[in-house]
């Protein structure tokens, strides 16, 4: 990531699809980790956003760019929140 960042509008179709797939993959990976921790709400939210992103990535037209940007922001924030949340302390008996 040494280059200048691009907006979705500046990216090629291949670059857009790659970015959308990367975020969807990250959401699915964190959903899997959250499932192991028993966080069913996070799993459901992440999978829904990932599936919506995947549905959009195959047919991304210029009029869909704003929706794609919002979905990417939501997806990235979900991954960020999951990776930065504090783990509940285990009760020692």
Protein Blocks (a to p, Z undefined) as FASTA:
>chain_A
ZZccddfklpcfklmmmmmmmmmmmmmmmmmmmmmnopaklmmmmmmmmmmmmmmmmmcc
fklmmmmmmmmmmmmmmmmmmmmpccdddddZZ
